Amino acid sequence: MASRNLILAFESSCDETSVSVVEDGHKILSNIIATQIDSHQRFGGVVPEVASRHHIEQITRCLDEALDQANVTYDDLKAVAITYGPGLVGSLLVGVSAAKAVAWAHHLPLVPVNHMAGHIYAARFVNEFVFPQMALLVSGGHTEIVYMKDEYSFEILGETRDDAAGEAYDKIGRVLGVSYPAGKTIDEWAHAGHDTFHFPRAMEKDHNYDFSFSGLKSAFINTFHNAEQRGETLDRNDLAASFQQSVVDVLVEKTLKALQQYPVKQLILAGGVAANQGLRERLEADVTRQFPTVTLIKAPLKLCGDNAAMIGAAGEVAYRKGQRADMSLNAMPGLSF
Amino acid sequence: MKILAIDTSNHPLSIAITDDDQLIATTTLNLTKNHSIYVMPTIEKLVAIAGWQPADLDRIVVAKGPGSYTGVRIAVTTAKTLADTLQIDLVGVSSLKVIGAHVAQLQAGRPTIVIFNARRNNVFAAGYQAQQGQMNEWLAQQHMSFEDLLQLVEERQEAVSMVGEFDAQFDEQVAQSPAHSLITRLPANYAIPSAYDLAILGRSAQPVTQLDEFVPDYLRITEAEANWQKKHPGELKQSYVREV
């Protein structure tokens, strides 16, 4: 039995191939991330078959580098953690197949990890977790508020009914001629502009914690195209600021409402869109003012996107909780908490 | 040499372990279910039955396509990762050859064409011919329309055997083709790959030298890629993936 608490983690749910070695659930020894973004930019979004093909090109190189950089061997490992969903099935299958092969070859336990649990545990690299806890998870594929009564128990309080927040950024980005993924550029423009268009705040008054961004997206596109037809050019910074303000308002309002109903000790902000400066600043300000006893933990910027270190952090807890998969583990593209 | 051979290119899944050319154990499934569920449990079971450890393996042989993209990827990812992590040799063999080389041996010098259905009346096809104890490539593996394949047989005016995934449309086209008298269609049981044959083909082949670069032979670029290349001639980069 390995004396060190080392988890080898794989992540390949979308367009990043990543392998990491994590010690004690909160120390990154290596976190190799091969991103395919330059490839999918050509198509304006992730093409699943192209993504799967890139993953298989990268997987063993990432594995070898992760072990090299961490300066460990297979004998030092305690378990292999793997993202088995949610995500693109073809992409997931590359990581799942590789992780199973490694686990079998070295007689290591295989620990299945939900990708969204991984995003939450990216915040574990910042602070120790104290429960009960809540997480606002925002990414290109997901927007949800998750309540965690205890360690590794997940209850979805609310989620998006249509587009994920990141998806909405990409769609309006396309209208503005911003290349995929649009989040970072829109965020930058938004900081230089003002909310002059007052786009709708969807479901803000509803008595639930669900989100909807398709109405906002349509309002944005209509405003843009109507102006175009009139031969007017709208200020792109103001457009971006107005869009972002609406997204952030809804995300923050719903989260604050959930905090009122569910008293927690920590609030976690995680997922790809958690890198958005507008969202980080606003959530920080509002939580500090309205819930001074709640500690906000923002996932580190470089761990907001998909990476295997976060899977290793979640996997370490799942391992302690006795979660195991056998060799028949399959990819679960629609996996939910 | 202890060999593990894996083929999940199409509906059948076939796994074998051999000691040199001696078969130790093999399993073939013909379910249309996800190979991901059965590949590793089958490997685990066969190796355990043989009383081997994973570390006892000397070589992995994998059917590297063409075939179902997802199917081929499961076998290749599994094989490539096993070879990498156990630091042993990896050999890739054409999935068409796994069937073709075996069947051609039984055809007494007559060329054997293997086809996999590639949808929209297209096939992945290759031809093999056993001559003086050697296995020759009669037709290099390629992605082509079934029509073109029939025309090629007609042009070469050689009697051939055909084996593989036929649908009603293919049968109809063969019946109406001028090449029809040249073609003998073999029964469906010839079209089930055997990983034992794969192991034998891979036993004497040269192992892969650049393991990380090893990818399936899809024989077809993705539609998105094809459309993009049409619009951006000459812009193709060496690599679209970078470490961050």
Interface residues (C-beta under 8 A of the other chain):
Chain A: T17 I32 I33 A34 T35 Q36 D38 S39 R42 F43 V47 E49 V50 S52 R53 H54 I56 E57 Q58 I59 T60 R61 L63 D64 Y74 V89 G90 L93 V94 V96 S97 A98 K100 A101 V102 W104 A105 H106 H107 D326 M327 S328 L329 N330 A331
Chain B: N34 S36 I37 Y38 V39 M40 P41 I43 E44 P54 A55 Y69 T70 R73 I74 V76 T77 T78 K80 T81 L82 D84 T85 L86 L211 D212 E213 V215 P216 Y218 T222 A224 E225 W228 H232 K237 Y240 V241 R242 E243 V244
